[in-house]
Amino acid sequence: MIPENSEELDILAGEYVLGVLDPAVARVVEAALAVNPELRRAVILWEERLQPLSALAPPVGPPPAIWNNIAARIGETGGARPRLWHSLALWRLSAAFAAACAACLALYIFLARPAPGPSLVAILHAPRQERPAWVATAGRNGLSVQALAGAAAPRGRSFELWAIAPGAKKAVSLGVIPANGRLQIAAFPQALRQGGKLAISVEPEGGSPTGRATGPIVFVGSLVATK
Amino acid sequence: MAKAARNNPEPIDGAAPACALQDLIDAVARGDRGALRRLYERESRRLYGIALRIVRRPEIAAEVLQDAFLQIWQKAASYAPERGDPAAWLTGIVRYRGIDAVRKLGRELPSADPEQGEAVAPDTFGESDASLARGALRRCLDELDDNQRRCILLAFVDGLTHAEIAARLSAPLGSVKSWVRRGLVSLRRCLDG
Protein backbone atom coordinates (compact mmCIF):
# COMPACT_ATOMS: atom_id res chain seq x y z
CA MET A 1 0.00 0.00 0.00
CA ILE A 2 0.97 3.61 -0.40
CA PRO A 3 2.58 4.97 2.76
CA GLU A 4 0.84 7.81 4.55
CA ASN A 5 4.09 9.18 5.91
CA SER A 6 5.21 11.82 3.39
CA GLU A 7 8.88 10.90 3.65
CA GLU A 8 8.15 7.24 2.87
CA LEU A 9 5.71 8.23 0.14
CA ASP A 10 8.37 10.41 -1.47
CA ILE A 11 10.96 7.62 -1.43
CA LEU A 12 8.44 5.21 -2.96
CA ALA A 13 7.74 7.82 -5.68
CA GLY A 14 11.48 8.11 -6.35
CA GLU A 15 11.87 4.33 -6.56
CA TYR A 16 8.93 4.18 -8.95
CA VAL A 17 10.47 6.83 -11.21
CA LEU A 18 13.85 5.08 -11.12
CA GLY A 19 12.06 1.89 -12.12
CA VAL A 20 13.55 -0.36 -9.44
CA LEU A 21 10.26 -1.56 -7.94
CA ASP A 22 8.91 -5.06 -8.47
CA PRO A 23 6.32 -4.99 -11.26
CA ALA A 24 3.52 -5.83 -8.81
CA VAL A 25 4.46 -2.89 -6.56
CA ALA A 26 4.86 -0.62 -9.59
CA ARG A 27 1.27 -1.53 -10.62
CA VAL A 28 0.00 -0.56 -7.16
CA VAL A 29 1.78 2.79 -7.42
CA GLU A 30 0.32 3.37 -10.91
CA ALA A 31 -3.18 2.63 -9.70
CA ALA A 32 -2.73 4.94 -6.72
CA LEU A 33 -1.53 7.81 -8.95
CA ALA A 34 -5.06 8.27 -10.23
CA VAL A 35 -6.47 8.92 -6.77
CA ASN A 36 -3.57 10.20 -4.70
CA PRO A 37 -2.57 13.77 -5.60
CA GLU A 38 0.32 13.80 -3.10
CA LEU A 39 1.82 10.74 -4.74
CA ARG A 40 1.23 12.23 -8.19
CA ARG A 41 3.05 15.42 -7.21
CA ALA A 42 5.95 13.44 -5.76
CA VAL A 43 6.31 11.36 -8.95
CA ILE A 44 6.24 14.46 -11.18
CA LEU A 45 8.90 16.12 -9.04
CA TRP A 46 11.17 13.07 -9.28
CA GLU A 47 10.67 12.87 -13.04
CA GLU A 48 11.76 16.49 -13.29
CA ARG A 49 14.68 16.13 -10.92
CA LEU A 50 16.07 13.10 -12.77
CA GLN A 51 15.24 14.26 -16.31
CA PRO A 52 18.81 15.50 -17.07
CA LEU A 53 20.05 11.91 -16.59
CA SER A 54 18.08 10.83 -19.65
CA ALA A 55 20.70 12.66 -21.74
CA LEU A 56 23.17 9.89 -20.79
CA ALA A 57 21.48 7.60 -23.30
CA PRO A 58 22.85 8.70 -26.66
CA PRO A 59 20.22 9.61 -29.28
CA VAL A 60 19.76 6.98 -31.99
CA GLY A 61 17.78 7.29 -35.21
CA PRO A 62 14.77 4.93 -35.05
CA PRO A 63 13.91 2.65 -37.99
CA PRO A 64 11.85 4.59 -40.56
CA ALA A 65 8.97 2.11 -40.42
CA ILE A 66 7.99 3.25 -36.94
CA TRP A 67 6.51 6.55 -38.02
CA ASN A 68 4.51 4.83 -40.76
CA ASN A 69 3.06 2.43 -38.22
CA ILE A 70 2.15 5.29 -35.91
CA ALA A 71 0.60 7.28 -38.76
CA ALA A 72 -1.46 4.28 -39.82
CA ARG A 73 -2.68 3.71 -36.27
CA ILE A 74 -3.71 7.28 -35.57
CA GLY A 75 -5.44 7.47 -38.94
CA GLU A 76 -7.55 4.45 -38.06
CA THR A 77 -8.44 5.36 -34.54
CA GLY A 78 -9.91 8.68 -35.52
CA GLY A 79 -7.78 10.97 -33.43
CA ALA A 80 -7.67 12.43 -30.01
CA ARG A 81 -10.31 15.08 -30.52
CA PRO A 82 -13.30 13.00 -29.39
CA ARG A 83 -11.39 11.88 -26.34
CA LEU A 84 -10.49 15.46 -25.43
CA TRP A 85 -14.04 16.59 -25.96
CA HIS A 86 -15.27 13.65 -24.00
CA SER A 87 -13.00 14.14 -21.04
CA LEU A 88 -13.56 17.89 -20.88
CA ALA A 89 -17.30 17.48 -21.16
CA LEU A 90 -17.31 14.82 -18.48
CA TRP A 91 -15.21 17.01 -16.28
CA ARG A 92 -17.51 19.98 -16.73
CA LEU A 93 -20.55 17.85 -16.23
CA SER A 94 -19.25 16.38 -13.02
CA ALA A 95 -18.23 19.82 -11.74
CA ALA A 96 -21.68 21.14 -12.58
CA PHE A 97 -23.22 18.10 -10.93
CA ALA A 98 -21.19 18.60 -7.79
CA ALA A 99 -22.10 22.29 -7.68
CA ALA A 100 -25.76 21.42 -8.14
CA CYS A 101 -25.52 18.87 -5.33
CA ALA A 102 -23.95 21.43 -3.07
CA ALA A 103 -26.61 23.98 -3.90
CA CYS A 104 -29.44 21.48 -3.34
CA LEU A 105 -28.05 20.30 -0.05
CA ALA A 106 -27.46 23.85 1.08
CA LEU A 107 -31.02 24.74 0.17
CA TYR A 108 -32.35 21.64 1.91
CA ILE A 109 -30.48 22.34 5.09
CA PHE A 110 -31.46 25.98 4.94
CA LEU A 111 -35.15 25.18 4.47
CA ALA A 112 -35.23 22.30 6.93
CA ARG A 113 -33.91 24.40 9.77
CA PRO A 114 -35.25 27.88 9.22
CA ALA A 115 -34.16 29.52 12.44
CA PRO A 116 -31.19 29.86 13.40
CA GLY A 117 -30.02 28.13 10.23
CA PRO A 118 -26.43 27.45 9.44
CA SER A 119 -24.81 30.16 7.44
CA LEU A 120 -22.25 27.94 5.73
CA VAL A 121 -22.34 24.39 4.51
CA ALA A 122 -19.70 22.13 2.98
CA ILE A 123 -19.86 18.75 1.35
CA LEU A 124 -16.59 16.90 1.61
CA HIS A 125 -15.59 14.30 -0.91
CA ALA A 126 -12.47 12.37 -1.76
CA PRO A 127 -10.22 14.32 -4.16
CA ARG A 128 -11.34 13.75 -7.76
CA GLN A 129 -14.46 11.94 -6.68
CA GLU A 130 -17.88 13.44 -6.56
CA ARG A 131 -19.63 11.15 -4.11
CA PRO A 132 -20.34 13.19 -0.98
CA ALA A 133 -18.68 11.59 2.04
CA TRP A 134 -19.13 14.15 4.81
CA VAL A 135 -21.37 17.11 5.40
CA ALA A 136 -20.39 20.10 7.50
CA THR A 137 -22.66 22.91 8.67
CA ALA A 138 -21.48 26.05 10.34
CA GLY A 139 -23.24 28.97 11.91
CA ARG A 140 -24.14 30.54 15.22
CA ASN A 141 -24.25 27.15 16.86
CA GLY A 142 -20.69 26.39 15.93
CA LEU A 143 -19.52 23.84 13.46
CA SER A 144 -20.65 20.29 13.06
CA VAL A 145 -19.27 17.62 10.78
CA GLN A 146 -20.87 14.28 10.12
CA ALA A 147 -19.90 11.27 8.03
CA LEU A 148 -22.54 10.43 5.42
CA ALA A 149 -21.72 6.78 4.84
CA GLY A 150 -19.18 4.41 6.21
CA ALA A 151 -16.22 6.76 6.22
CA ALA A 152 -14.01 5.10 8.81
CA ALA A 153 -10.39 5.89 9.56
CA PRO A 154 -7.91 3.03 9.05
CA ARG A 155 -7.31 0.93 12.14
CA GLY A 156 -5.06 2.68 14.63
CA ARG A 157 -5.52 6.02 12.86
CA SER A 158 -7.75 9.03 13.35
CA PHE A 159 -9.44 11.46 11.01
CA GLU A 160 -8.54 15.05 11.78
CA LEU A 161 -10.53 18.04 10.53
CA TRP A 162 -8.72 21.09 9.16
CA ALA A 163 -9.86 24.55 8.19
CA ILE A 164 -8.22 26.40 5.34
CA ALA A 165 -9.31 30.06 5.35
CA PRO A 166 -9.63 31.83 1.97
CA GLY A 167 -6.14 32.69 0.74
CA ALA A 168 -4.47 30.98 3.69
CA LYS A 169 -1.41 28.84 3.09
CA LYS A 170 -1.75 26.79 6.24
CA ALA A 171 -4.50 24.56 7.51
CA VAL A 172 -5.66 25.03 11.09
CA SER A 173 -6.73 21.98 13.06
CA LEU A 174 -10.34 21.94 14.17
CA GLY A 175 -9.89 18.71 16.08
CA VAL A 176 -9.88 14.96 15.80
CA ILE A 177 -13.11 13.40 14.59
CA PRO A 178 -14.39 10.77 17.04
CA ALA A 179 -14.79 7.20 15.82
CA ASN A 180 -18.58 7.69 15.50
CA GLY A 181 -17.96 10.10 12.63
CA ARG A 182 -19.44 13.20 14.29
CA LEU A 183 -17.61 16.26 15.46
CA GLN A 184 -19.27 19.27 17.04
CA ILE A 185 -17.31 22.43 17.75
CA ALA A 186 -19.03 25.10 19.80
CA ALA A 187 -17.02 28.05 18.54
CA PHE A 188 -16.99 28.58 14.80
CA PRO A 189 -13.52 29.70 13.70
CA GLN A 190 -13.42 33.40 12.83
CA ALA A 191 -11.19 32.75 9.86
CA LEU A 192 -13.94 30.76 8.13
CA ARG A 193 -16.65 33.42 8.32
CA GLN A 194 -16.05 34.26 4.67
CA GLY A 195 -15.95 30.65 3.50
CA GLY A 196 -12.82 28.63 2.79
CA LYS A 197 -12.28 24.93 2.76
CA LEU A 198 -12.54 22.03 5.13
CA ALA A 199 -10.27 19.04 4.78
CA ILE A 200 -9.91 15.72 6.57
CA SER A 201 -6.56 14.00 6.85
CA VAL A 202 -5.53 10.62 8.18
CA GLU A 203 -3.36 11.06 11.27
CA PRO A 204 -1.85 8.90 13.99
CA GLU A 205 -4.43 7.90 16.59
CA GLY A 206 -5.38 10.94 18.65
CA GLY A 207 -4.40 13.44 15.99
CA SER A 208 -1.40 15.03 14.34
CA PRO A 209 1.55 15.20 16.72
CA THR A 210 2.90 18.31 15.01
CA GLY A 211 -0.14 20.57 14.71
CA ARG A 212 0.07 20.28 10.93
CA ALA A 213 -1.44 17.62 8.70
CA THR A 214 1.09 14.79 8.50
CA GLY A 215 -1.01 12.26 6.61
CA PRO A 216 -2.77 12.44 3.26
CA ILE A 217 -5.82 14.65 2.78
CA VAL A 218 -8.56 12.14 2.09
CA PHE A 219 -11.62 14.41 1.94
CA VAL A 220 -12.02 18.03 1.02
CA GLY A 221 -14.87 20.45 0.43
CA SER A 222 -15.60 24.19 0.08
CA LEU A 223 -17.81 26.07 2.48
CA VAL A 224 -20.73 27.63 0.63
CA ALA A 225 -22.90 30.39 2.10
CA THR A 226 -26.56 29.46 2.43
CA LYS A 227 -27.93 33.00 2.52
CA MET B 1 6.93 26.78 -33.60
CA ALA B 2 5.98 24.71 -36.63
CA LYS B 3 8.72 26.40 -38.62
CA ALA B 4 11.33 25.65 -35.98
CA ALA B 5 10.31 22.01 -35.93
CA ARG B 6 10.59 21.75 -39.71
CA ASN B 7 13.99 23.39 -39.78
CA ASN B 8 15.30 21.15 -37.06
CA PRO B 9 14.33 17.58 -37.73
CA GLU B 10 17.08 16.52 -35.33
CA PRO B 11 16.08 16.51 -31.69
CA ILE B 12 16.99 19.70 -29.99
CA ASP B 13 18.90 19.44 -26.78
CA GLY B 14 18.31 21.18 -23.47
CA ALA B 15 18.76 24.61 -25.03
CA ALA B 16 15.47 24.33 -26.94
CA PRO B 17 12.71 26.47 -25.50
CA ALA B 18 10.43 24.28 -23.42
CA CYS B 19 7.45 26.32 -24.56
CA ALA B 20 7.81 25.05 -28.13
CA LEU B 21 7.54 21.49 -26.92
CA GLN B 22 4.56 22.50 -24.82
CA ASP B 23 2.91 24.08 -27.90
CA LEU B 24 3.42 20.89 -29.88
CA ILE B 25 1.87 18.78 -27.15
CA ASP B 26 -1.06 21.20 -26.92
CA ALA B 27 -1.60 20.86 -30.68
CA VAL B 28 -1.43 17.06 -30.39
CA ALA B 29 -4.05 17.29 -27.65
CA ARG B 30 -6.35 19.07 -30.12
CA GLY B 31 -6.05 16.10 -32.47
CA ASP B 32 -3.51 17.70 -34.83
CA ARG B 33 -1.78 14.79 -36.57
CA GLY B 34 0.78 17.14 -38.16
CA ALA B 35 1.81 18.23 -34.68
CA LEU B 36 2.37 14.61 -33.66
CA ARG B 37 4.56 14.22 -36.74
CA ARG B 38 6.60 17.31 -35.79
CA LEU B 39 6.88 16.06 -32.22
CA TYR B 40 8.11 12.73 -33.58
CA GLU B 41 10.66 14.42 -35.82
CA ARG B 42 11.90 16.46 -32.94
CA GLU B 43 11.94 13.90 -30.14
CA SER B 44 12.14 10.41 -31.67
CA ARG B 45 15.95 10.14 -31.76
CA ARG B 46 16.25 11.16 -28.13
CA LEU B 47 13.41 8.88 -27.03
CA TYR B 48 14.51 5.93 -29.15
CA GLY B 49 17.98 6.25 -27.62
CA ILE B 50 16.45 6.10 -24.13
CA ALA B 51 14.33 3.05 -25.04
CA LEU B 52 17.24 1.25 -26.68
CA ARG B 53 19.46 1.83 -23.66
CA ILE B 54 16.86 0.22 -21.42
CA VAL B 55 15.61 -2.66 -23.57
CA ARG B 56 18.88 -3.22 -25.51
CA ARG B 57 17.13 -4.88 -28.45
CA PRO B 58 16.25 -2.71 -31.46
CA GLU B 59 13.04 -4.59 -32.30
CA ILE B 60 11.75 -4.15 -28.75
CA ALA B 61 12.89 -0.52 -28.64
CA ALA B 62 10.96 0.08 -31.87
CA GLU B 63 7.78 -1.32 -30.29
CA VAL B 64 8.32 0.77 -27.19
CA LEU B 65 8.74 3.95 -29.24
CA GLN B 66 5.69 3.21 -31.35
CA ASP B 67 3.50 2.45 -28.34
CA ALA B 68 4.85 5.52 -26.56
CA PHE B 69 3.81 7.82 -29.42
CA LEU B 70 0.35 6.23 -29.59
CA GLN B 71 0.08 6.84 -25.87
CA ILE B 72 1.23 10.44 -26.31
CA TRP B 73 -1.47 10.85 -28.98
CA GLN B 74 -4.10 9.55 -26.60
CA LYS B 75 -2.89 11.18 -23.41
CA ALA B 76 -1.79 14.61 -24.64
CA ALA B 77 -5.25 15.91 -23.79
CA SER B 78 -4.78 14.99 -20.17
CA TYR B 79 -1.34 16.60 -20.04
CA ALA B 80 -1.43 20.00 -18.38
CA PRO B 81 1.40 22.49 -17.85
CA GLU B 82 1.24 21.86 -14.10
CA ARG B 83 2.07 18.27 -15.00
CA GLY B 84 5.63 19.57 -15.13
CA ASP B 85 8.41 19.71 -17.66
CA PRO B 86 7.08 18.39 -21.02
CA ALA B 87 10.41 16.74 -21.89
CA ALA B 88 10.31 14.85 -18.58
CA TRP B 89 6.73 13.78 -19.34
CA LEU B 90 7.81 12.33 -22.70
CA THR B 91 10.86 10.67 -21.14
CA GLY B 92 8.63 9.10 -18.50
CA ILE B 93 6.22 7.61 -21.05
CA VAL B 94 9.10 5.95 -22.91
CA ARG B 95 10.98 4.83 -19.80
CA TYR B 96 7.98 3.24 -18.07
CA ARG B 97 7.05 1.37 -21.26
CA GLY B 98 10.63 0.26 -21.78
CA ILE B 99 10.94 -0.93 -18.20
CA ASP B 100 7.61 -2.80 -18.49
CA ALA B 101 8.78 -4.43 -21.70
CA VAL B 102 12.02 -5.77 -20.22
CA ARG B 103 10.32 -6.92 -17.03
CA LYS B 104 7.77 -8.80 -19.10
CA LEU B 105 10.26 -10.41 -21.43
CA GLY B 106 12.73 -11.18 -18.74
CA ARG B 107 16.14 -9.92 -19.55
CA GLU B 108 19.52 -11.39 -19.71
CA LEU B 109 21.72 -9.12 -17.69
CA PRO B 110 23.31 -6.74 -20.13
CA SER B 111 26.82 -7.87 -20.82
CA ALA B 112 29.91 -5.90 -21.49
CA ASP B 113 29.29 -6.39 -25.21
CA PRO B 114 31.03 -3.41 -26.79
CA GLU B 115 28.53 -3.46 -29.63
CA GLN B 116 25.73 -2.72 -27.17
CA GLY B 117 27.82 -0.38 -25.17
CA GLU B 118 28.65 -1.24 -21.61
CA ALA B 119 25.43 -0.79 -19.71
CA VAL B 120 27.02 1.41 -17.19
CA ALA B 121 29.85 3.77 -16.95
CA PRO B 122 28.67 4.83 -13.55
CA ASP B 123 31.31 7.37 -12.84
CA THR B 124 31.49 9.02 -16.19
CA PHE B 125 28.96 11.41 -17.57
CA GLY B 126 28.66 12.28 -21.21
CA GLU B 127 30.81 15.36 -21.09
CA SER B 128 29.31 16.32 -24.42
CA ASP B 129 26.04 16.87 -22.67
CA ALA B 130 26.58 20.35 -21.41
CA SER B 131 23.19 20.66 -19.74
CA LEU B 132 23.93 17.75 -17.39
CA ALA B 133 27.60 18.66 -16.94
CA ARG B 134 26.68 22.14 -15.74
CA GLY B 135 23.54 21.25 -13.91
CA ALA B 136 22.62 20.97 -10.28
CA LEU B 137 21.85 17.28 -10.68
CA ARG B 138 25.44 16.59 -11.74
CA ARG B 139 26.78 18.47 -8.74
CA CYS B 140 24.40 16.62 -6.41
CA LEU B 141 25.26 13.22 -7.93
CA ASP B 142 28.92 14.01 -7.31
CA GLU B 143 28.11 14.45 -3.64
CA LEU B 144 26.67 10.92 -3.35
CA ASP B 145 28.90 8.07 -2.36
CA ASP B 146 29.98 5.84 -5.26
CA ASN B 147 27.55 3.01 -4.54
CA GLN B 148 24.57 5.31 -4.25
CA ARG B 149 25.47 7.08 -7.51
CA ARG B 150 25.97 3.80 -9.38
CA CYS B 151 22.60 2.53 -8.21
CA ILE B 152 20.74 5.67 -9.28
CA LEU B 153 22.38 5.66 -12.72
CA LEU B 154 21.96 1.92 -13.33
CA ALA B 155 18.31 2.23 -12.42
CA PHE B 156 17.38 5.40 -14.29
CA VAL B 157 19.57 5.14 -17.38
CA ASP B 158 19.77 1.36 -17.84
CA GLY B 159 16.43 0.46 -16.29
CA LEU B 160 17.83 -2.20 -13.96
CA THR B 161 15.87 -3.54 -10.98
CA HIS B 162 17.22 -3.77 -7.44
CA ALA B 163 18.14 -7.41 -8.09
CA GLU B 164 19.85 -6.68 -11.40
CA ILE B 165 21.87 -3.89 -9.81
CA ALA B 166 22.86 -6.23 -6.98
CA ALA B 167 24.06 -8.82 -9.51
CA ARG B 168 25.91 -6.18 -11.48
CA LEU B 169 27.68 -4.70 -8.47
CA SER B 170 28.11 -8.08 -6.74
CA ALA B 171 26.46 -6.57 -3.70
CA PRO B 172 23.76 -7.89 -1.36
CA LEU B 173 20.20 -6.98 -2.39
CA GLY B 174 19.56 -5.30 0.95
CA SER B 175 22.56 -3.03 0.49
CA VAL B 176 21.39 -2.03 -2.98
CA LYS B 177 17.90 -1.18 -1.71
CA SER B 178 19.37 0.94 1.03
CA TRP B 179 21.83 2.69 -1.35
CA VAL B 180 18.93 3.57 -3.65
CA ARG B 181 16.89 4.97 -0.76
CA ARG B 182 19.75 6.93 0.72
CA GLY B 183 20.77 8.13 -2.71
CA LEU B 184 17.25 9.44 -3.35
CA VAL B 185 17.07 11.16 0.03
CA SER B 186 20.45 12.85 -0.45
CA LEU B 187 19.65 13.90 -4.00
CA ARG B 188 16.39 15.46 -2.97
CA ARG B 189 17.99 17.29 -0.07
CA CYS B 190 20.75 18.59 -2.34
CA LEU B 191 18.47 19.58 -5.24
CA ASP B 192 15.64 21.11 -3.24
CA GLY B 193 17.72 22.50 -0.41
Interface residues (C-beta under 8 A of the other chain):
Chain A: D10 I11 G14 E15 V17 L18 G19 V20 L21 D22 P23 A26 I44 L45 W46 E47 E48 R49 L50 Q51 P52 L53 S54 A55 L56 A57 P58 P59 V60 G61 P62 P63 A65 I66 W67 N69 I70 A71 R73 I74 G75 G79 A80 R81 R83 L84 S87 L88
Chain B: P11 D13 G14 V28 A29 R30 G31 R33 L36 R37 Y40 S44 R45 R46 Y48 G49 I50 L52 R53 I54 P58 A61 A62 L65 Q66 F69 L70 W73 Q74 A76 A77 S78 R83 G84 D85 A87 A88 W89 T91 G92 R95 Y96 I99 D100 R103 K104 F125 G126 D129 S131 L132 G135 L137 R138 I152 L153 A155 F156 V157 G159 L160 T161 H162 I165 V180 R181 L184 V185 L187 R188 L191
